């Protein structure tokens, strides 16, 4: 990895620039996209089934103000939770209940280490599996729903970026002629 690429992975503040705008737009579109594609993709629908109504997760990019909190509805769709409704008295993903009854606690958190990693994943340049191997994000919350979220996001990203090299199924080599 070049020095420039390495330093771009270390972090960014504010989420500015083209990459920041791109990630911000995708985070804004995440709840309606999940809601829409659960009707199209059996894989997404199956993973949504593991998440109980009221289940809330957060995607965030460390070192920036980029974040999205999504909550599963009774109907299986997802809605964005406004930042002012998120509980501030408990750690997101801790499993603790807030003392503030009118707030929403976050069940699971996926935190990208940098804007560069988030952009790579959200643009199909890197799969979540590759990002996990590079420790491009950290998680907090129960593993059972975390695995479900990872499968759901992988299916969503593959739906969008199946044409990108990271998501294409490698072609098997033809047997050599004798």
Residue pairs with C-beta under 8 A, 6 or more apart in sequence:
1 9
5 116
8 114
8 116
9 113
9 114
9 116
9 117
9 136
10 114
11 62
11 63
11 113
11 114
11 115
12 19
12 20
12 63
12 64
12 114
12 115
12 116
13 63
13 64
14 20
14 64
14 65
15 23
15 24
15 61
15 64
15 65
15 66
15 115
19 115
19 116
19 119
20 64
20 66
20 115
22 119
22 122
22 123
23 61
23 66
23 115
23 118
23 119
23 122
24 66
26 122
27 59
27 66
27 67
27 68
28 68
28 80
30 59
30 68
30 70
30 78
30 80
31 68
31 70
31 77
31 78
31 79
31 80
32 78
33 156
34 44
34 48
34 70
34 77
34 78
34 152
34 156
35 77
35 78
37 44
37 155
37 156
37 159
38 44
38 45
38 48
38 76
38 77
39 45
40 159
41 155
41 156
41 159
43 151
43 152
43 155
44 152
44 155
44 156
44 159
47 148
47 149
47 151
47 152
47 155
48 72
48 76
48 152
49 76
50 144
50 145
50 148
51 72
51 145
51 148
51 149
52 72
53 72
53 73
53 74
53 76
54 71
54 72
55 71
55 72
55 107
55 108
55 145
56 69
56 70
56 71
56 72
56 81
56 104
56 105
56 106
56 107
56 108
57 69
57 70
57 106
57 107
57 108
57 109
57 110
57 141
57 145
57 149
58 67
58 68
58 69
58 70
58 92
58 93
58 106
58 108
58 109
58 110
59 67
59 68
59 70
59 110
59 111
59 112
60 66
60 67
60 68
60 109
60 110
60 111
60 112
61 67
61 111
61 112
61 114
61 115
61 118
62 111
62 112
62 113
62 114
63 114
63 115
64 115
66 115
66 118
67 83
68 80
69 80
69 81
69 83
69 86
69 104
69 106
70 78
70 79
70 80
70 81
71 78
71 79
71 80
71 81
71 104
72 78
73 79
81 104
85 102
85 103
85 104
86 92
86 103
86 104
86 106
87 98
87 100
87 103
87 104
87 105
87 106
88 100
88 103
89 98
89 99
89 100
90 96
90 97
90 98
90 105
91 140
92 105
92 106
92 109
92 140
93 106
93 107
93 108
93 109
93 139
93 140
93 141
94 140
95 107
95 141
95 142
96 105
97 105
98 105
106 141
107 141
107 142
107 145
108 139
108 140
108 141
108 142
108 145
108 146
108 149
109 139
109 140
109 141
110 137
110 138
110 139
110 149
111 137
111 138
111 139
111 140
112 118
112 121
112 136
112 137
113 135
113 136
113 137
113 138
114 136
117 126
117 131
117 134
117 136
117 137
119 125
120 126
120 131
120 136
121 127
121 128
121 131
121 136
121 137
121 157
122 157
123 161
123 164
124 157
124 160
124 161
124 163
124 164
124 166
124 167
125 164
125 166
126 134
126 136
126 166
127 154
127 157
127 166
127 167
128 150
128 153
128 154
128 157
129 154
130 166
131 137
132 150
139 146
157 167
158 167
161 167
162 168
